[in-house]
Every structure is written in C-alpha cells, then in structure tokens.
Amino acid sequence: MATRVPYSPDVFAFVTTQLLRQVAHDIRSPAGVVHNALEELSQEGTPEQQEQMKQMAQRGIRRLLRLADRLSMVAELQKDVAYTYERLDLRSLAESATNHAASLQSRRTVTLTREFGESAAYALADVRWLVAAISEVVANALRFARSQVRVRVASTASAVEVVIEDDGPGFPEGFDIDAPFNERPGVQGLGLSLAVAADVLTAHSGSLRIGASTLPPYRQGPAGASVTLSLPR
C-alpha cells in the first residue's frame, strides 16, 4: 500500500539564514578527520597505526555520506513522499538502524546497549524511512552521550515503541522537536535529525516524544535525553 503525505515547507524557511553556515560546519568536521588520517597514512607507522588511520578516514567519509543522505531526505520530504507500508517486526528495523548509526557515530568512550526483547513487536512501517528515522535519533544520542546510550524496543496494548536514551546534557527547556536546524547545547550541527524523524513518525500515524533519560546521570550531572518513537500496533 502506498500513500502520499505532503510535507510542511517550514524546513525551507530557515535555509537562507542558517543552512549554509551549518552545512559548512557539518562538512568541515568529518572532512578534517579524513584529511588528518590521510596525512598520517603518508607517514611511516606500524601496521596497527596504519589500520587505525584507515578506519578514521572511512568513518569520516561515512559521516559525509550521512550528511548528503540527510539533506536528500529533507528535499524529498518537501515533496509528496510515497510511503510503502508493510507489517514488520520493529526489532529488526531497530537493529538495522542501530548498526547503521554505530558505523557512523561510534565512540570508544560510549557504550551502546540494545534491549530488543524476545517477543515480536509488529507495526505497519515503511522500511527505508523508519530505519532512517531511528538511525538519525540513535546517531544523535551517540553524538551527545558522555558514556552510554541505550536503544530499547517496548510494546504496550496499543503501540510499539523504540526508546533511545543517552547520558548527555539532555534537552533544554522549551526545546521544539518540530523546528528544523534546532541545536541541542554543546554540539553544533544541522539539527535536522528530530525534525525529520518526527515528520516520518507522523506519516506513520505515530508520534515522537522527548523527555529525560532514565539512565544514571554522568558524574551526577543532569539527566540525559530520551526520545521515544511510537507506532500504533
């Protein structure tokens, strides 16, 4: 079954004042990683050091490709998106999305925990768009976390949910998940992840909610962030 859902033009209202500056930042960081890794590869080093530099360069390139994908998604969402829904086990989608996010944004100092349960969690979903939405939120959590991220799939009587929690600085008061290019404190960037994910969830007759993480705060600091992606059963 395919359906077309119009996307609000609000995303593009911010383009002229913020997009170029923030795209430049998101390009510069991974491009710098790739450049430095290639510079190190040109020097003599142990096989272990050479392999480490290769992995750094590959991760930087994947992050650049992620940026291209995100901008492409926003462009598509501005048009009428053809969603194709299938009845799928949300656990498998969460697994694919988490693996993809980890390949882009993994950090040695951050532990990523998966809790997907033993029972199937079925919902109607478009594989491409829902995996992309979950991946964006998980990558965001990995980016902001100080020591841990947890991805959990849960079921209620009326919904199935993917809950992503981190022990980062959390959301500031009044944070608007529908505002594109909305940045959380401490890290610069496009801030597209939650706006895109929220739009995808709306198209699935679901919702995206934010709140405080139930993970132990890092060094007794403030509670981290929690993002819940909910789909009707």
C-alpha positions as CSV (number, residue, x, y, z in Angstrom):
1,M,0.0,0.0,0.0
2,A,1.4,3.4,-0.9
3,T,0.2,6.8,0.3
4,R,1.4,10.3,-0.3
5,V,1.9,12.7,2.6
6,P,2.6,16.4,2.0
7,Y,5.5,17.9,4.0
8,S,5.3,21.3,5.6
9,P,7.5,23.9,3.9
10,D,8.7,25.1,7.3
11,V,12.1,23.4,6.9
12,F,13.0,25.7,4.0
13,A,12.0,28.9,5.8
14,F,15.4,28.5,7.6
15,V,17.5,27.8,4.6
16,T,18.6,31.4,3.7
17,T,19.7,32.3,7.2
18,Q,21.2,29.1,8.7
19,L,21.6,26.3,6.2
20,L,24.9,27.3,4.6
21,R,26.7,28.0,7.9
22,Q,25.6,24.8,9.5
23,V,26.3,22.6,6.4
24,A,29.8,24.1,6.3
25,H,30.3,23.0,9.9
26,D,29.0,19.5,9.3
27,I,31.3,19.1,6.3
28,R,34.3,20.6,7.9
29,S,34.5,18.3,10.9
30,P,34.5,14.9,9.1
31,A,36.5,16.3,6.2
32,G,39.1,17.4,8.7
33,V,39.2,13.9,10.2
34,V,39.7,12.4,6.7
35,H,42.4,14.9,5.8
36,N,44.4,14.3,9.0
37,A,44.0,10.5,8.6
38,L,45.4,10.7,5.1
39,E,48.2,12.9,6.2
40,E,49.2,10.3,8.9
41,L,48.9,7.5,6.3
42,S,51.5,9.2,4.2
43,Q,54.0,8.9,7.1
44,E,55.7,5.7,8.2
45,G,54.0,3.9,11.0
46,T,53.2,0.4,12.4
47,P,50.6,-1.7,10.6
48,E,48.3,-1.1,13.6
49,Q,48.6,2.6,13.3
50,Q,48.0,2.5,9.5
51,E,44.9,0.4,10.1
52,Q,43.6,2.9,12.7
53,M,44.1,5.8,10.3
54,K,42.3,3.9,7.5
55,Q,39.3,3.4,9.9
56,M,39.3,7.0,10.8
57,A,39.2,8.1,7.2
58,Q,36.4,5.6,6.4
59,R,34.4,6.9,9.3
60,G,34.8,10.5,8.2
61,I,33.7,9.6,4.7
62,R,30.6,7.7,6.1
63,R,29.7,10.8,8.1
64,L,29.9,13.0,4.9
65,L,27.7,10.5,3.1
66,R,25.2,10.7,6.1
67,L,25.1,14.4,5.7
68,A,24.3,14.0,2.0
69,D,21.6,11.5,2.8
70,R,20.0,13.8,5.4
71,L,19.8,16.7,3.0
72,S,18.4,14.4,0.4
73,M,15.7,13.3,2.9
74,V,14.7,16.8,3.6
75,A,14.4,17.6,-0.1
76,E,12.2,14.5,-0.6
77,L,10.0,15.4,2.4
78,Q,9.4,18.8,0.9
79,K,7.6,16.9,-1.9
80,D,4.8,14.3,-1.8
81,V,6.6,11.3,-0.3
82,A,5.4,7.8,-1.4
83,Y,5.4,5.7,1.7
84,T,5.0,2.0,1.2
85,Y,3.8,0.3,4.4
86,E,4.4,-3.4,5.4
87,R,3.7,-5.2,8.6
88,L,7.2,-5.6,10.1
89,D,8.8,-6.6,13.4
90,L,10.1,-3.3,14.8
91,R,13.0,-5.2,16.5
92,S,14.7,-6.0,13.2
93,L,14.3,-2.4,12.0
94,A,15.8,-1.1,15.2
95,E,18.7,-3.5,14.9
96,S,19.5,-2.3,11.4
97,A,19.1,1.3,12.3
98,T,21.3,1.0,15.4
99,N,24.0,-0.8,13.5
100,H,24.0,1.9,10.8
101,A,24.2,4.7,13.4
102,A,27.0,2.9,15.2
103,S,29.0,2.7,12.0
104,L,28.7,6.4,11.6
105,Q,29.0,7.8,15.1
106,S,30.5,5.1,17.3
107,R,32.9,6.4,20.1
108,R,35.2,4.3,22.1
109,T,34.2,6.1,25.3
110,V,30.5,5.4,24.8
111,T,28.8,2.1,25.5
112,L,25.9,1.2,23.2
113,T,23.3,-1.2,24.7
114,R,20.5,-2.9,22.9
115,E,17.4,-4.2,24.6
116,F,15.0,-5.6,22.0
117,G,13.2,-8.3,23.9
118,E,12.2,-11.8,22.9
119,S,8.6,-11.1,21.7
120,A,7.9,-9.7,18.2
121,A,6.8,-6.0,18.0
122,Y,4.8,-5.7,14.8
123,A,3.7,-2.4,13.2
124,L,3.0,-1.0,9.8
125,A,6.1,0.7,8.6
126,D,8.0,1.9,5.5
127,V,11.4,0.2,5.9
128,R,13.5,2.8,4.3
129,W,12.0,5.8,6.1
130,L,11.6,4.3,9.5
131,V,15.1,2.8,9.6
132,A,16.4,6.2,8.5
133,A,14.4,8.0,11.3
134,I,15.6,5.6,14.0
135,S,19.2,5.7,12.8
136,E,19.1,9.5,12.9
137,V,18.0,9.6,16.5
138,V,20.5,6.9,17.6
139,A,23.3,8.7,15.9
140,N,22.3,11.9,17.7
141,A,22.3,10.1,21.0
142,L,25.8,8.7,20.3
143,R,26.9,12.1,19.4
144,F,25.7,13.7,22.7
145,A,26.3,10.9,25.1
146,R,29.1,11.1,27.7
147,S,29.4,7.4,28.5
148,Q,26.3,5.4,27.4
149,V,23.4,5.0,25.0
150,R,20.5,2.5,25.3
151,V,18.2,1.5,22.5
152,R,15.1,-0.3,23.7
153,V,12.0,-1.8,21.9
154,A,8.9,-2.0,24.0
155,S,5.2,-2.9,23.5
156,T,2.0,-1.6,25.0
157,A,-1.6,-2.6,24.5
158,S,-1.9,0.0,21.7
159,A,1.6,0.8,20.4
160,V,5.1,-0.4,19.8
161,E,8.0,1.9,20.7
162,V,11.7,2.4,20.1
163,V,13.1,4.3,23.1
164,I,16.6,5.9,22.7
165,E,18.3,7.2,25.8
166,D,21.7,8.8,26.4
167,D,23.5,10.3,29.4
168,G,24.4,13.6,27.7
169,P,23.2,17.1,28.6
170,G,19.6,16.4,27.8
171,F,17.1,18.7,26.1
172,P,16.9,22.4,27.2
173,E,13.7,23.7,28.5
174,G,11.3,24.6,25.7
175,F,13.1,22.6,23.0
176,D,11.0,22.3,19.9
177,I,11.3,19.0,18.1
178,D,9.4,20.3,15.1
179,A,11.9,23.1,14.5
180,P,14.4,22.3,11.8
181,F,18.1,23.2,12.5
182,N,17.3,23.2,16.2
183,E,20.6,22.5,18.1
184,R,21.0,20.9,21.4
185,P,23.5,22.5,23.7
186,G,27.2,21.5,23.5
187,V,27.3,20.3,19.9
188,Q,26.9,22.3,16.7
189,G,25.4,20.9,13.5
190,L,22.3,20.9,11.3
191,G,19.9,19.7,14.0
192,L,17.7,18.0,11.3
193,S,17.5,14.6,13.0
194,L,14.5,15.1,15.3
195,A,12.5,17.2,12.8
196,V,13.0,14.6,10.1
197,A,12.2,11.7,12.4
198,A,9.1,13.5,13.8
199,D,7.8,14.0,10.3
200,V,8.3,10.4,9.3
201,L,6.5,9.2,12.5
202,T,3.6,11.5,11.8
203,A,3.3,9.9,8.3
204,H,3.1,6.5,10.1
205,S,0.2,7.8,12.3
206,G,2.7,7.6,15.2
207,S,4.5,10.2,17.4
208,L,7.9,11.3,18.6
209,R,8.3,12.3,22.2
210,I,11.2,13.7,24.1
211,G,12.0,13.7,27.8
212,A,14.5,12.9,30.4
213,S,16.6,9.7,30.3
214,T,16.3,7.0,33.0
215,L,20.0,6.2,32.6
216,P,22.2,7.1,35.6
217,P,23.4,10.7,35.1
218,Y,27.0,11.1,34.1
219,R,29.1,12.0,37.2
220,Q,25.9,13.1,39.0
221,G,25.2,15.7,36.3
222,P,21.8,16.5,34.8
223,A,19.6,13.8,33.3
224,G,20.3,12.9,29.7
225,A,17.9,12.8,26.8
226,S,15.2,10.3,26.0
227,V,13.5,10.1,22.6
228,T,10.5,7.7,22.1
229,L,9.4,6.8,18.6
230,S,5.9,5.3,18.9
231,L,3.8,3.5,16.2
232,P,0.3,2.1,16.5
233,R,0.0,-1.7,16.7
